[in-house]
């Protein structure tokens, strides 16, 4: 590496380190980088090497830039970049050519054997911030990386750039995490379904109206002169109804004035609850497959996500893997039961094991329980909050959208011990502040409905599940158990389809006229060995819609897996 470039680069690093937020560093202690040491080390022609040496740590290689920490390589190895030669970094003859540099860097990563924590997007963005003038005009597009783990053999292609597409090249880059999020498979599938006039069993919401008396109550409430901001935590009527519901169904005694917060849907409730608990660098345990907002929200908060996979067909709790995911930095577990997309309802035995880990590691639980009233057969929903020692550690989230088939209303509610509820309320104030008062009053009426209503809701969904499961089995798919939620999963392997679940869903829309969601979409795409033979179907639809889909599905093997396979693969 040429001396002039080394001095220039080390000056860039030193300047970036010098801007570090001293309060964050003081709060973080050893959990953050020794930025001050790195800044002092950044002078001289070999300052780049010495500065980098200071910022490398055993479990986190991070670059502190401005007021944020970018996780560049999340891996459980230690290496010292200060010992690397210029050739290893890809610099040639003292010139910093962008392609050579990135290829050299990625080659280094491959040689070091990182097999599951690499985030190329953040890595590239961090490099760009360190040396902005090198790539200010062109960025770095379509980087290729092949993991060294022989089992994975995963080819990762990332389009990493210093700015979102279409942004003026003189402007500073926008948020890197949001810019890096791709178009979701849900949008792709829904668009294809519209284009091909397919029956859409991918969308996870009912196609029927909820209770008419609740609609009337919401309409009447618009005309009673109470349309200004309601209380931050929610109307007293709804908070009282949430407390009564907790007591009626689960025996949980709740103070409606101090332990209930009404939110704009369950997704906001999840976000606000995580904001209430998580500090940058905290670890949060989640189960895969998972609802697609969990990981992005956690990463936006600076959390380290520890993923534990449940395995089909029964999705049993992997106790050894779960215990290994907990450690001294574990702040919380994010638990979804009944579970989307699997339809799993966690058993008392499984919940007791989770509770033991939470007590052992002094951690919290954020429980996404939006399908609490949609369980089938012998399965019964049991809130983690009801177990011994969990009342003060648990934030429990419910949803009017799922309990009353009114998903567009976006009314959620949080039950939590008063100290945590107060923090959730503060986060809610920053996010949406309040929820439409007429909808709150209508939901309050709904929660006080006779218990028979909730049984009838579950019975109706169970019938739709059974009809769809029977039709899928007759079509040649292997149907996995579903004890709750709106969804069931089918294994496409018995059909003999040559492609993966994404290709199957796309072809099923075009050639069969039924839309569903590939289950691989519910895994972190940066992971390895993601199952690619399962498809999620939503059964929260009218009986005639389910019947029409079943009729079309009877031709799935013939249309997707028979003599026209070669033609399909050419498309």
C-alpha positions as CSV (number, residue, x, y, z in Angstrom):
1,X,0.0,0.0,0.0
2,X,1.4,3.4,-1.0
3,X,2.3,5.7,2.0
4,X,0.2,8.6,0.7
5,X,-2.9,6.4,0.4
6,X,-2.3,5.0,3.9
7,X,-2.0,8.4,5.5
8,X,-5.1,9.6,3.7
9,X,-7.1,6.5,4.6
10,X,-6.0,6.6,8.2
11,X,-7.0,10.3,8.4
12,X,-10.5,9.3,7.1
13,X,-10.7,6.7,9.8
14,X,-9.4,8.9,12.5
15,X,-11.8,11.7,11.6
16,X,-14.7,9.2,11.7
17,X,-13.6,7.8,15.0
18,X,-13.2,11.3,16.5
19,X,-16.9,12.0,15.8
20,X,-17.9,9.1,18.1
21,X,-20.6,9.8,20.6
22,X,-18.8,9.8,23.9
23,X,-22.0,9.1,25.8
24,X,-22.8,6.0,23.8
25,X,-19.2,4.7,24.4
26,X,-19.5,5.4,28.1
27,X,-22.8,3.6,28.3
28,X,-21.6,0.7,26.2
29,X,-18.3,0.0,28.1
30,X,-16.5,-3.1,26.7
31,X,-19.5,-3.9,24.5
32,X,-18.5,-1.2,22.1
33,X,-15.2,-0.5,20.3
34,X,-12.2,1.2,21.7
35,X,-12.8,4.1,19.4
36,X,-10.7,6.6,21.3
37,X,-7.7,4.2,21.1
38,X,-8.3,3.7,17.4
39,X,-8.4,7.4,16.8
40,X,-5.1,7.9,18.6
41,X,-3.5,5.1,16.6
42,X,-4.6,6.5,13.3
43,X,-1.6,8.7,12.6
44,X,1.4,7.9,10.4
45,X,1.8,6.0,7.2
46,X,1.0,2.7,9.0
47,X,-1.9,4.3,10.9
48,X,-4.5,2.5,8.9
49,X,-3.2,-0.9,10.0
50,X,-2.9,0.1,13.6
51,X,-6.3,1.8,13.7
52,X,-8.0,-1.3,12.2
53,X,-6.2,-3.4,14.7
54,X,-7.9,-1.5,17.5
55,X,-11.4,-1.9,16.2
56,X,-11.3,-5.7,15.7
57,X,-12.9,-7.7,18.5
58,X,-13.5,-11.5,18.9
59,X,-17.2,-11.5,18.3
60,X,-17.9,-8.2,16.6
61,X,-15.9,-6.4,13.9
62,X,-17.6,-3.0,13.8
63,X,-16.7,0.4,12.5
64,X,-18.0,3.3,14.5
65,X,-18.8,6.0,12.0
66,X,-20.5,9.3,13.1
67,X,-23.2,8.4,15.6
68,X,-23.8,4.8,14.6
69,X,-22.2,1.4,14.8
70,X,-22.3,-0.7,11.6
71,X,-22.1,-4.4,12.2
72,X,-19.7,-5.4,9.4
73,X,-19.0,-9.0,10.2
74,X,-21.1,-10.8,12.7
75,X,-19.0,-13.9,13.3
76,X,-17.5,-15.9,16.0
77,X,-13.9,-15.7,14.9
78,X,-11.0,-13.3,15.7
79,X,-8.6,-12.0,13.2
80,X,-6.2,-9.0,13.0
81,X,-6.4,-7.0,9.9
82,X,-3.3,-5.1,11.0
83,X,-1.3,-8.2,10.0
84,X,-2.7,-8.4,6.5
85,X,-0.6,-7.4,3.5
86,X,-1.7,-4.9,0.8
87,X,-2.0,-7.8,-1.6
88,X,-4.5,-9.6,0.7
89,X,-6.6,-6.5,0.7
90,X,-6.5,-6.3,-3.1
91,X,-4.5,-3.1,-3.4
92,X,-2.0,-3.2,-6.3
93,X,0.9,-1.0,-7.0
94,X,-0.3,1.5,-4.4
95,X,-3.6,2.2,-6.3
96,X,-7.0,1.6,-4.7
97,X,-9.1,0.2,-7.4
98,X,-12.6,-0.4,-6.2
99,X,-13.2,-3.8,-7.7
100,X,-9.8,-5.1,-6.6
101,X,-10.4,-3.9,-3.1
102,X,-13.8,-5.4,-2.7
103,X,-12.8,-8.7,-4.3
104,X,-9.7,-8.9,-2.1
105,X,-11.8,-8.1,1.0
106,X,-14.4,-10.8,0.2
107,X,-11.7,-13.3,-0.7
108,X,-10.2,-12.7,2.7
109,X,-13.6,-13.3,4.3
110,X,-13.9,-16.6,2.4
111,X,-10.5,-17.7,3.5
112,X,-11.3,-16.9,7.1
113,X,-14.2,-19.3,7.0
114,X,-17.2,-17.0,8.0
115,X,-20.2,-19.2,7.4
116,X,-23.2,-17.4,8.7
117,X,-23.0,-13.8,9.9
118,X,-21.9,-12.0,6.9
119,X,-23.9,-8.9,5.9
120,X,-22.3,-7.8,2.7
121,X,-24.5,-4.8,2.5
122,X,-23.3,-3.3,5.7
123,X,-19.8,-4.3,4.9
124,X,-19.8,-2.5,1.6
125,X,-21.5,0.6,3.2
126,X,-19.0,0.7,5.9
127,X,-16.1,0.6,3.4
128,X,-17.8,3.3,1.4
129,X,-18.1,5.6,4.4
130,X,-14.4,5.1,5.2
131,X,-13.2,6.0,1.7
132,X,-16.1,8.0,0.2
133,X,-14.2,9.8,-2.5
134,X,-13.1,6.5,-4.1
135,X,-16.6,5.3,-5.0
136,X,-18.6,8.5,-4.8
137,X,-19.6,8.4,-8.4
138,X,-20.0,4.7,-9.1
139,X,-20.8,2.8,-5.9
140,X,-20.1,-1.0,-5.9
141,X,-22.7,-3.1,-7.7
142,X,-23.5,-6.8,-7.9
143,X,-20.9,-8.1,-5.5
144,X,-20.6,-11.9,-5.6
145,X,-19.5,-14.0,-2.6
146,X,-19.4,-17.8,-2.1
147,X,-19.4,-19.0,1.4
148,X,-16.5,-21.3,2.3
149,X,-18.8,-23.6,4.3
150,X,-19.0,-26.7,2.1
151,X,-22.4,-27.5,3.4
152,X,-23.9,-24.1,2.5
153,X,-22.6,-23.6,-1.1
154,X,-24.7,-20.5,-1.0
155,X,-24.2,-18.0,-3.7
156,X,-25.1,-14.5,-2.3
157,X,-25.5,-11.7,-4.7
158,X,-25.9,-8.3,-3.2
159,X,-26.5,-5.0,-5.0
160,X,-24.7,-2.7,-2.5
161,X,-24.4,1.0,-3.3
162,X,-23.6,4.1,-1.4
163,X,-27.0,5.5,-2.3
164,X,-30.5,4.2,-3.1
165,X,-31.3,3.9,-6.8
166,X,-32.2,7.2,-8.3
167,X,-30.7,9.4,-5.5
168,X,-28.6,12.2,-6.7
169,X,-24.9,11.3,-6.4
170,X,-24.1,14.5,-4.6
171,X,-26.5,13.6,-1.7
172,X,-25.6,11.7,1.4
173,X,-26.9,8.1,1.5
174,X,-30.2,7.4,3.1
175,X,-30.8,4.7,5.7
176,X,-28.8,1.7,4.7
177,X,-31.0,-0.9,6.3
178,X,-34.2,0.3,4.7
179,X,-32.5,0.9,1.4
180,X,-31.3,-2.7,1.5
181,X,-34.7,-4.3,2.1
182,X,-36.0,-5.9,-1.1
183,X,-39.5,-5.9,-2.4
184,X,-41.3,-8.5,-0.3
185,X,-42.5,-11.8,-1.8
186,X,-46.0,-10.9,-0.5
187,X,-46.1,-8.0,-2.9
188,X,-44.7,-10.1,-5.8
189,X,-47.2,-12.9,-5.2
190,X,-50.2,-10.5,-4.9
191,X,-49.2,-8.7,-8.1
192,X,-49.0,-12.0,-10.0
193,X,-52.3,-13.1,-8.6
194,X,-54.0,-10.0,-9.9
195,X,-52.3,-10.3,-13.3
196,X,-53.3,-13.9,-13.7
197,X,-56.7,-13.7,-11.9
198,X,-55.7,-16.3,-9.5
199,X,-57.5,-17.2,-6.3
200,X,-55.3,-15.6,-3.6
201,X,-54.7,-17.8,-0.7
202,X,-51.5,-16.0,0.1
203,X,-53.0,-12.9,1.7
204,X,-53.4,-13.4,5.4
205,X,-56.6,-11.6,6.0
206,X,-60.3,-12.6,5.9
207,X,-62.5,-11.8,2.9
208,X,-65.6,-11.4,5.0
209,X,-66.8,-8.6,7.3
210,X,-66.5,-8.9,11.0
211,X,-69.5,-8.6,13.4
212,X,-72.1,-6.2,12.1
213,X,-72.9,-4.8,15.6
214,X,-69.2,-3.7,15.9
215,X,-69.4,-1.9,12.5
216,X,-72.6,-0.1,13.7
217,X,-71.0,0.8,17.0
218,X,-67.9,2.3,15.2
219,X,-70.2,4.3,12.8
220,X,-72.4,5.6,15.6
221,X,-69.3,6.6,17.6
222,X,-68.3,8.9,14.8
223,X,-71.4,11.0,15.4
224,X,-71.3,11.4,19.2
225,X,-68.9,14.4,19.2
226,X,-65.8,12.6,20.6
227,X,-63.5,12.7,17.6
228,X,-60.5,14.5,19.1
229,X,-57.3,12.9,20.5
230,X,-58.2,10.2,23.0
231,X,-55.9,9.4,25.9
232,X,-52.4,8.3,25.0
233,X,-52.7,4.9,26.6
234,X,-56.2,4.3,25.1
235,X,-59.8,5.0,26.0
236,X,-60.7,3.8,29.5
237,X,-63.6,1.7,27.9
238,X,-61.1,-0.3,25.8
239,X,-58.5,-0.6,28.5
240,X,-61.1,-1.9,30.9
241,X,-62.3,-4.4,28.3
242,X,-58.8,-5.7,27.7
243,X,-58.4,-6.2,31.5
244,X,-61.7,-8.1,31.7
245,X,-60.7,-10.3,28.7
246,X,-57.4,-11.2,30.4
247,X,-59.3,-12.2,33.5
248,X,-62.1,-14.1,31.7
249,X,-60.0,-16.3,29.4
250,X,-56.7,-16.7,31.3
251,X,-57.2,-15.6,34.9
252,X,-54.7,-12.7,34.6
253,X,-55.5,-9.8,36.9
254,X,-54.7,-6.6,35.2
255,X,-54.9,-2.9,36.3
256,X,-56.5,-1.2,33.3
257,X,-55.3,2.2,34.3
258,X,-51.6,1.2,34.5
259,X,-51.0,-2.1,32.7
260,X,-52.8,-1.7,29.3
261,X,-51.7,0.3,26.3
262,X,-53.8,0.6,23.1
263,X,-51.7,0.7,19.9
264,X,-52.3,1.2,16.1
265,X,-52.3,-2.5,15.4
266,X,-50.2,-5.4,16.7
267,X,-47.3,-4.5,14.5
268,X,-46.9,-1.2,16.3
269,X,-47.4,-3.0,19.6
270,X,-44.5,-5.3,18.7
271,X,-42.3,-2.4,17.7
272,X,-43.2,-0.3,20.7
273,X,-42.6,-3.2,23.1
274,X,-39.2,-3.9,21.6
275,X,-38.3,-0.2,21.8
276,X,-39.3,-0.3,25.5
277,X,-36.8,-3.2,26.2
278,X,-33.9,-3.2,23.8
279,X,-30.7,-1.2,23.9
280,X,-28.1,-1.2,21.1
281,X,-26.1,-4.4,21.4
282,X,-28.7,-6.4,23.3
283,X,-29.4,-9.9,22.1
284,X,-33.0,-11.0,21.3
285,X,-33.9,-14.6,20.6
286,X,-36.5,-15.3,17.8
287,X,-37.9,-18.5,16.2
288,X,-37.7,-19.2,12.5
289,X,-39.8,-19.3,10.4
290,X,-41.0,-15.9,11.6
291,X,-43.2,-12.9,10.8
292,X,-41.3,-10.8,8.4
293,X,-41.1,-7.5,10.4
294,X,-39.4,-9.0,13.5
295,X,-35.8,-9.0,12.2
296,X,-35.8,-5.6,10.5
297,X,-37.3,-3.9,13.5
298,X,-34.8,-5.5,15.8
299,X,-31.9,-4.5,13.5
300,X,-33.2,-0.9,13.3
301,X,-33.0,-0.9,17.1
302,X,-29.4,-2.1,17.0
303,X,-30.2,-5.5,18.6
304,X,-28.3,-8.7,17.8
305,X,-30.8,-11.3,16.6
306,X,-30.3,-14.9,17.7
307,X,-32.4,-17.1,15.5
308,X,-33.5,-20.6,16.6
309,X,-35.1,-22.8,13.9
310,X,-38.1,-25.0,14.4
311,X,-38.1,-28.0,12.1
312,X,-41.1,-29.3,10.1
313,X,-43.3,-31.2,10.2
314,X,-44.2,-30.7,13.9
315,X,-42.1,-27.6,14.6
316,X,-41.2,-29.0,18.1
317,X,-39.1,-26.7,20.4
318,X,-35.4,-27.5,19.9
319,X,-34.4,-27.2,23.5
320,X,-30.6,-27.6,23.2
321,X,-30.4,-25.0,20.4
322,X,-32.7,-22.6,22.3
323,X,-30.6,-22.9,25.5
324,X,-27.4,-22.3,23.5
325,X,-29.0,-19.1,22.0
326,X,-29.3,-17.5,25.5
327,X,-26.3,-15.8,27.1
328,X,-25.3,-13.0,29.4
329,X,-26.3,-10.4,26.8
330,X,-29.8,-11.8,26.1
331,X,-32.4,-9.2,26.8
332,X,-35.5,-10.8,25.5
333,X,-37.3,-13.5,23.5
334,X,-39.9,-12.7,20.9
335,X,-42.5,-15.4,20.9
336,X,-45.3,-15.8,18.5
337,X,-48.0,-18.3,19.6
338,X,-50.2,-19.4,17.8
339,X,-47.5,-19.1,15.2
340,X,-47.4,-17.6,11.8
341,X,-46.7,-19.2,9.4
342,X,-46.5,-22.7,10.9
343,X,-49.8,-22.9,12.7
344,X,-48.0,-24.2,15.8
345,X,-49.4,-23.6,19.3
346,X,-46.7,-23.8,21.9
347,X,-47.5,-26.4,24.6
348,X,-47.4,-25.8,28.4
349,X,-44.2,-28.0,28.6
350,X,-42.5,-25.9,25.9
351,X,-43.6,-22.6,27.5
352,X,-42.3,-23.8,30.9
353,X,-38.9,-24.5,29.3
354,X,-38.8,-21.0,27.8
355,X,-39.8,-19.6,31.2
356,X,-37.0,-21.4,32.9
357,X,-34.5,-19.8,30.5
358,X,-35.9,-16.3,31.0
359,X,-35.6,-16.6,34.7
360,X,-32.1,-18.1,34.5
361,X,-30.9,-15.3,32.3
362,X,-33.0,-12.5,33.7
363,X,-34.6,-11.8,30.4
364,X,-38.0,-10.6,29.2
365,X,-40.6,-12.0,26.8
366,X,-42.5,-10.1,24.1
367,X,-45.4,-12.4,23.2
368,X,-47.2,-11.9,19.9
369,X,-50.5,-13.6,20.6
370,X,-52.7,-12.1,17.9
371,X,-54.2,-15.5,17.0
372,X,-55.1,-16.3,20.7
373,X,-58.7,-17.0,19.9
374,X,-58.0,-19.1,16.8
375,X,-56.9,-22.5,18.0
376,X,-58.4,-25.8,16.9
377,X,-59.2,-29.2,18.3
378,X,-57.4,-30.1,21.5
379,X,-54.9,-27.2,21.2
380,X,-55.5,-24.4,23.6
381,X,-53.6,-21.1,23.7
382,X,-51.8,-20.5,27.0
383,X,-50.1,-17.1,27.6
384,X,-46.6,-17.3,28.9
385,X,-47.6,-14.5,31.3
386,X,-49.7,-17.0,33.2
387,X,-46.7,-19.2,34.2
388,X,-45.0,-18.7,37.6
389,X,-42.5,-15.9,37.7
390,X,-43.5,-14.6,34.2
391,X,-46.0,-11.9,35.1
392,X,-43.3,-9.2,35.6
393,X,-41.2,-10.4,32.7
394,X,-43.8,-10.6,29.9
395,X,-45.4,-8.1,27.5
396,X,-48.5,-9.7,25.9
397,X,-49.9,-8.4,22.6
398,X,-53.4,-8.9,21.3
399,X,-55.2,-7.8,18.1
400,X,-58.7,-6.8,17.3
401,X,-58.0,-7.4,13.6
402,X,-57.5,-11.1,14.2
403,X,-60.1,-11.6,16.9
404,X,-62.9,-9.9,15.0
405,X,-61.9,-10.2,11.4
406,X,-61.3,-6.5,11.1
407,X,-57.6,-6.3,10.0
408,X,-58.0,-2.9,8.5
409,X,-59.0,-1.3,11.8
410,X,-55.5,-1.7,13.1
411,X,-56.3,-1.8,16.8
412,X,-53.9,-3.7,19.0
413,X,-53.5,-3.8,22.8
414,X,-50.5,-4.5,25.1
415,X,-50.8,-6.0,28.6
416,X,-47.7,-5.6,30.7
417,X,-46.5,-4.9,34.2
418,X,-46.9,-1.2,35.0
419,X,-43.1,-0.3,34.7
420,X,-42.9,-1.9,31.2
421,X,-46.3,-0.6,30.1
422,X,-45.2,2.9,30.9
423,X,-42.2,2.5,28.6
424,X,-44.4,0.9,25.8
425,X,-46.6,4.0,26.2
426,X,-43.7,6.3,25.7
427,X,-42.6,4.4,22.6
428,X,-46.2,4.5,21.3
429,X,-46.2,8.3,21.8
430,X,-43.3,8.5,19.4
431,X,-44.7,6.2,16.8
432,X,-48.4,7.0,16.4
433,X,-49.5,8.7,19.6
434,X,-53.1,7.5,19.5
435,X,-55.7,5.3,17.8
436,X,-59.0,6.3,16.3
437,X,-61.5,6.7,19.2
438,X,-64.5,5.3,17.4
439,X,-62.7,2.1,16.6
440,X,-61.5,1.8,20.2
441,X,-65.1,2.0,21.5
442,X,-66.3,-0.6,19.0
443,X,-63.5,-3.0,20.0
444,X,-64.3,-2.5,23.6
445,X,-67.8,-3.8,22.8
446,X,-66.4,-6.7,20.9
447,X,-64.1,-7.9,23.7
448,X,-67.1,-8.0,26.0
449,X,-68.9,-10.3,23.6
450,X,-70.2,-13.7,24.8
451,X,-67.6,-16.4,25.0
452,X,-69.7,-18.3,22.4
453,X,-68.7,-15.7,19.8
454,X,-65.0,-16.6,20.2
455,X,-65.8,-20.4,20.0
456,X,-67.8,-19.9,16.8
457,X,-64.9,-17.9,15.3
458,X,-62.5,-20.7,15.9
459,X,-65.0,-23.4,14.7
460,X,-65.5,-21.5,11.4
461,X,-61.8,-21.3,10.8
462,X,-61.3,-24.9,11.7
463,X,-63.9,-26.0,9.1
464,X,-62.1,-23.9,6.4
465,X,-58.8,-25.4,7.4
466,X,-60.1,-28.9,7.1
467,X,-61.6,-28.3,3.7
468,X,-58.4,-26.8,2.4
469,X,-56.2,-29.5,4.0
470,X,-58.4,-32.3,2.4
471,X,-58.2,-30.6,-1.0
472,X,-54.4,-30.2,-0.8
473,X,-54.0,-33.8,0.2
474,X,-56.1,-35.0,-2.7
475,X,-54.0,-32.9,-5.0
476,X,-50.9,-34.8,-3.9
477,X,-49.3,-32.4,-1.4
478,X,-48.4,-33.5,2.1
479,X,-50.2,-31.3,4.6
480,X,-48.5,-30.4,7.9
481,X,-50.5,-30.0,11.1
482,X,-52.0,-26.6,11.9
483,X,-53.4,-26.1,15.4
484,X,-54.0,-22.3,15.2
485,X,-53.8,-19.1,13.2
486,X,-55.0,-18.4,9.6
487,X,-52.5,-20.7,7.9
488,X,-51.4,-24.2,7.1
489,X,-48.3,-25.4,5.3
490,X,-48.0,-28.1,2.6
491,X,-44.9,-30.0,1.5
492,X,-44.5,-29.9,-2.3
493,X,-41.9,-32.7,-2.4
494,X,-44.4,-35.5,-3.1
495,X,-45.5,-33.8,-6.3
496,X,-42.0,-34.2,-7.8
497,X,-41.7,-30.5,-8.7
498,X,-38.1,-29.8,-9.9
499,X,-37.8,-26.2,-8.6
500,X,-37.9,-24.6,-5.2
501,X,-40.9,-23.2,-3.3
502,X,-40.6,-19.7,-4.9
503,X,-40.7,-21.2,-8.4
504,X,-43.6,-23.5,-7.4
505,X,-45.7,-20.6,-6.2
506,X,-45.0,-18.5,-9.3
507,X,-45.9,-21.4,-11.6
508,X,-48.9,-22.3,-9.6
509,X,-50.3,-18.8,-10.1
510,X,-49.7,-18.8,-13.8
511,X,-50.7,-22.4,-14.6
512,X,-53.1,-23.4,-11.9
513,X,-54.6,-20.1,-10.9
514,X,-54.0,-20.3,-7.1
515,X,-51.7,-18.1,-5.1
516,X,-49.8,-19.0,-2.0
517,X,-46.6,-17.9,-0.2
518,X,-43.3,-19.8,-0.2
519,X,-42.3,-20.6,3.3
520,X,-38.6,-19.7,2.6
521,X,-39.8,-16.0,2.7
522,X,-40.2,-16.4,6.5
523,X,-36.5,-17.0,7.0
524,X,-33.7,-14.5,7.2
525,X,-32.4,-14.6,3.6
526,X,-28.8,-14.3,4.9
527,X,-29.0,-17.7,6.5
528,X,-28.1,-21.1,5.2
529,X,-30.0,-24.4,4.6
530,X,-33.3,-22.6,4.3
531,X,-36.1,-25.1,3.6
532,X,-37.3,-24.7,0.0
533,X,-40.1,-27.3,-0.3
534,X,-42.9,-25.8,1.8
535,X,-45.8,-23.5,0.8
536,X,-48.1,-21.5,3.1
537,X,-51.8,-21.3,2.3
538,X,-54.3,-19.0,4.1
539,X,-57.7,-20.5,4.9
540,X,-59.3,-17.3,6.3
541,X,-61.5,-17.1,3.2
542,X,-65.2,-17.7,2.3
543,X,-66.3,-21.3,1.8
544,X,-66.8,-20.7,-1.9
545,X,-63.3,-19.3,-2.4
546,X,-61.8,-22.3,-0.6
547,X,-63.9,-24.6,-2.8
548,X,-62.8,-22.9,-6.0
549,X,-59.1,-23.1,-5.0
550,X,-59.4,-26.8,-4.1
551,X,-61.0,-27.5,-7.5
552,X,-58.2,-25.8,-9.3
553,X,-55.5,-27.4,-7.2
554,X,-56.5,-30.9,-8.4
555,X,-54.6,-30.2,-11.6
556,X,-51.4,-29.0,-9.9
557,X,-49.4,-32.2,-10.5
558,X,-50.4,-32.5,-14.1
559,X,-49.8,-28.8,-14.9
560,X,-46.5,-28.3,-13.0
561,X,-44.9,-31.7,-12.8
562,X,-45.8,-33.8,-15.8
563,X,-44.8,-33.7,-19.4
564,X,-44.6,-29.9,-19.7
565,X,-41.9,-29.7,-17.1
566,X,-39.2,-28.8,-19.7
567,X,-41.4,-26.1,-21.1
568,X,-42.0,-24.7,-17.6
569,X,-38.3,-24.6,-16.9
570,X,-37.6,-22.5,-20.0
571,X,-39.8,-19.7,-18.8
